[in-house]
Amino acid sequence: KIRRPTEIFRIRNSQLNIYQHAEFDLRLINVNASHKNLSQTTVDNFQIKIFSPHNAYLMVLKELSPLQEIELEIQMKIFTNKILNSITIMKVLVYVNQYNFHP
């Protein structure tokens, strides 16, 4: 149990110039639960929040049931003058245990 929304992953790209922008796509690849969870994890439990042209955060929006492994994929597409220039794929693995978390 963590406070929500909370940031769990930070993306920074300081290389963008004024002619470039980034677009993000978040996908849920796999959920491996060791027992039947009370609520099923979906991509709606998470969100990419863009804070500037150079910073984005992966946020947890909804409570995650304990004892599961979640695999997410974030695609960052860089456009230069509205033309796709590059794609970066990030894999994020989230391990949810049964213990409360109080930072």
JOPENOR-V95791 format. One record per residue. N is the residue number from 0. RES is the residue in one small letter. PSI is psi in degrees with one decimal (999 if undefined). Layout:
{{N | RES | PSI} {N | RES | PSI}}
//
This chain:
{{0 | k | 122.2} {1 | i | 158.0} {2 | r | 145.0} {3 | r | 144.4} {4 | p | 150.9} {5 | t | 145.2} {6 | e | 131.4} {7 | i | -11.6} {8 | f | 137.4} {9 | r | 135.4} {10 | i | 125.8} {11 | r | 135.0} {12 | n | 98.3} {13 | s | 3.7} {14 | q | -6.3} {15 | l | 141.0} {16 | n | -176.4} {17 | i | -16.4} {18 | y | 2.5} {19 | q | 152.6} {20 | h | 159.1} {21 | a | 143.6} {22 | e | 142.7} {23 | f | 144.6} {24 | d | 129.8} {25 | l | 130.3} {26 | r | 142.8} {27 | l | 117.5} {28 | i | -46.4} {29 | n | 146.7} {30 | v | 123.2} {31 | n | 106.0} {32 | a | 134.2} {33 | s | -12.4} {34 | h | 171.6} {35 | k | 120.0} {36 | n | 152.3} {37 | l | -36.8} {38 | s | 137.6} {39 | q | 135.2} {40 | t | 132.0} {41 | t | 174.4} {42 | v | -21.0} {43 | d | -12.8} {44 | n | -14.4} {45 | f | 163.6} {46 | q | 144.7} {47 | i | 121.9} {48 | k | 120.2} {49 | i | 123.6} {50 | f | -20.1} {51 | s | 174.2} {52 | p | -15.7} {53 | h | -10.7} {54 | n | 135.7} {55 | a | 149.9} {56 | y | 141.9} {57 | l | 122.2} {58 | m | 145.6} {59 | v | 122.9} {60 | l | -33.3} {61 | k | 155.5} {62 | e | 139.5} {63 | l | 130.9} {64 | s | 148.4} {65 | p | 164.2} {66 | l | 60.2} {67 | q | 156.4} {68 | e | 129.7} {69 | i | 128.6} {70 | e | 121.2} {71 | l | 154.1} {72 | e | 130.1} {73 | i | 124.8} {74 | q | 129.6} {75 | m | 114.7} {76 | k | 128.2} {77 | i | 125.9} {78 | f | 136.8} {79 | t | 119.9} {80 | n | 42.7} {81 | k | 12.4} {82 | i | 131.4} {83 | l | 124.5} {84 | n | -40.7} {85 | s | 159.9} {86 | i | 129.5} {87 | t | 131.2} {88 | i | 126.3} {89 | m | 132.0} {90 | k | 129.6} {91 | v | 123.6} {92 | l | 126.9} {93 | v | 123.0} {94 | y | 120.3} {95 | v | 121.1} {96 | n | -177.8} {97 | q | -0.5} {98 | y | 147.8} {99 | n | 148.6} {100 | f | 121.6} {101 | h | 96.6} {102 | p | 999}}
//
